[in-house]
Structures are given as C-alpha cells and as structure tokens.
Amino acid sequence: MKRDLVAIGDLSDRDIMQLLALADQISSDMRSYAHVLDGALLATLFLEPSTRTRLSFEAAMLRLGGRVITSSDAKTSSASKGETLADSIRMVSAYSDAIVLRHPHAGAARLAARLSTGPVINAGDGGHEHPTQTLVDLFTLRREKGHLEGLFVVLYGDLRFGRTTHSLARALVRFGASVLALSEPGLNLPKYVVEGVRGTGAGVGEVEVAGLEALVGSRLRGTLLLPPGLGATPSTLTLLADQVDAIYVTRLQRERLPRGAGEIRALPLIDRVFLEAAPFRRAVVLHPLPRVDEINRNLDDDPRAAYFRQAAGGVPVRMALLGTLLGAFPALEAASAGLALAPETAVCAEPACIAATEPQAVPPEWFRGVDGGLICAWCEHAAT
Ligand code: NCD
C-alpha cells in the first residue's frame, strides 16, 4: 500500500519521530546513503515559485542515488495551455516512481494522491499545508533545543495565508509544545487550524499579551494553544523572562492577499533590539524563508538566528522521507482509514480550493462532519 504525505495529520507521532531520527543519522553520515535509491526516479512538479523546497528535494533524491525529472515553471508546463492537474498527474505518475507537487490551490496534493499510482508529497498546496517544511522545522527545533515537549513557540507574521504555520501549529501541540500565535492584523490562524487543535483536547483561547509594551507600544492580542493537560488558557498572558524558546517568523504572503486588501500594518521587525526584550533572550529565530523584510539582516550572525541552519536541514529530512516512501527504509505505520466522507449537497466557500477549480476531477462526497458543521475534505474550510 503506497503512502503519501499530503498533510501533517497523515503522519502518526511515531512516524514523525522515526523520520526525524533517520534524518539525524543521515545528516551525520550523508555519503553512506549514496546508493539507497539507485535507479529510482522522482518527478518534481512545481506550479508555484520555489527555491529551497524544490532544490532540497532534488538534492535529497540525487544524494540517495536516485534521479529527478522536473517541471518547475508553470508558464512552460501544459497547465498554461489549460491542462487540468488531474490529467498532468495521471501522466507524470506513469513517468516516475514518486511525485513532489507544489500547486496554488488548496487540496491539490490530496487530489494528486488519489490519482497517482506512486507516493505523492505535498510541497505546498495554496494557503493550506506544507507538511515537509514542518518536518524540517521540528528537526531544527530538536537540534537547537534538544526536545519538543515543553517548548514555548511564538508564531509571528502572516498566519492566515502562510501555509507553513498551519502544519507546524498542529504538530507542535501534538508533541507537547505550547504555541502563541501573533499575527498581522486580520491575518490570524484559520479557524480550521484552531478548531482542529481544540479537537485534540488542547486548551485554546484568545489572549491579551502583556510584557512586550516597551517593544510594541501596546498590548498585542494573540491565540494561545496549550497541549492537552496544561489546562485552560488565561485571558491575559504575561510573558516572563526567557520564556520563549523559539520565534517562528513568516513573510506577508502578498500573492495570496485578496484584491483590495490595502496596506497591512506589519508587526515590528525582528532585530537585535527585539531579541533584547526579556522573554526573547533565549529564543532561536526560525523562518521558512524567503525572508523579505521581517528579519533585520543585522541578526544573521547572531547565534540565535537559526534560519539558515533550518534550511540546510531540508536535505537530510527529505532524504529520510523519500527513502521511506520509496521503500528503502523501514515503513511508516499503516495509514489510517482516511477521512470518512459522506455525500453532501454543501458547497465549499473557498475560491482557491481544488474542488472549485477542478470540479470534474473531485468526487461529489467531499465533506466531513465536524461539531456543528461540514468541512471541505480538500481545503478544510467550512462549507456553506
Ligand atoms: C514557504 C512556502 O512556500 O510556503 N517557503 C518554503 O517552502 N520554504 C514560505 C513562504 O513562501 O513564505
């Protein structure tokens, strides 16, 4: 039975720990893995811009002895002639042993996984999920801090359209870390992420954040996600000295902002002054990159700036994943039965959902019931 990686929820806790341990081993002795995937062929299909994700997947495949075919320019692929994703995937699946897909529409990788005979890995589906970035982020946090359980992580920036934090917030809470989500105004974590975390028994609530007034001029509001067992969230959170273990910064995803969104007031720049504030003194700074203007370049040689070490981790982590999904390393746990889908007459309200853009390829039963409503099984937005 093939395994895909479409959402971070597709991996069990044990799967994630197995992949991170393997990535650790690989990074300490990369050359001894040079023939693990001899003869295997990976297709990278990137219909949105990418530097790190595509290159690190390709480097990972080549370092395992495999080979790569790529289509990395949406303008020169047949998508620009009107070919559907469904048709492209049927064909690329026949050409290769596994597919890494980046696509502008939420749910695209889930559709591809249904149609491909080999494993499909989601390298970003619109504003929805980016599970392999989360594996890289967890790998980095473990290396920098020694563990995940008990960490206090601040997510900072565009948490609505930035897909990396959607996968990361869910994973951190699963591993016992607490998350404070501080977003640009109007760009907070989507409801489906927050409610999904609440559904695991975590404490979830809106908080007023005290302790940063000197830095930001006023009290910020944020969303606090506390792993199960830590109790209810307070209404005011006073950040203590040295409390923050990591601050995960994301850029404003201008390409996904709705037309006419206007100028979005940005959160303060992360620089040396920011990290002098007592709660952040021991915080490592992560960023999935590319950085635009969220982190001052004067921070790059500060030992707490971990974003380039983080990017380097992309190769061993993706080697572990490719080798596992292609059968060269111990298998992951059996996939869960998947979403229990029921035929519904609802409509997904998200215009950037694959169900809206390729209605002929997605089955009609694409909703699942959650407390008090229906969620689109492709993009996870609520149905109307
Ligand atoms: C991110 C992405 O594509 O979502 N980049 C990455 O994969 N490292 C973040 C971003 O583009 O801002």
Residues whose N, C-alpha, C, O or C-beta is under 5 A from the ligand:
A	BS01	NCD	R52 T53 G124 H130 R163 T164 R251 P288 L289 P290
